[in-house]
């Protein structure tokens, strides 16, 4: 069986690259990325050293590898292939103080995190649903941060969330990013927008728009 690799650079804020791959014998030497690496192994098991400590992927979990921390990777079982999907996200996706926590505990045992990562990959399929993918990346940040002990201050701002809802209603036939929508609705940034929209309406802007 030949190795299969599909990598691309989607036009989605905070996403550097996406990789879908299946490897039979490939092993990664120790290396680093300048991005956050969000790894989902769909088949097989991967063993890896992160910052000189050995870890192993498990079924239905997401592995979060921080930027600039050395790691490698190989199949946990010789001659058994592994299949994976990876998101490489900009370093500012999470605060720098989250790096140490992720290096210490890179496995996220949270079904909602796994589900959100799976939905992001589905949205990135061709033709890409840019808005849904962007909302997914922002929602993923909100889900991940509590696991890294870097909570985000949350304030009630329902009028602003409703203002965004009306903006989406009026402009569903237009193409625009969450960053543009956030600014026009009076939010500080994309994270602020997504957090309050979800608290008020129980869903993300991308899901609501669909």
Secondary structure, DSSP 8 states (H G I E B T S, - for coil): ---EEEEE--S-TTEEEEEEEEESS--EEEE--SSEEEEEEEES-EEEEETTEEEE--TT-EEEE-TT--EEEEESSTT--EEEEEEEE-GGGS-TTHHHHHHH--EE--HHHHHHHHHHHHHHSSS--HHHHHHHHHHHHHHHHGGGT--------HHHHHHHHHHHHHTTTS---HHHHHHHHT-SSHHHHHHHHHHHHSS-HHHHH-
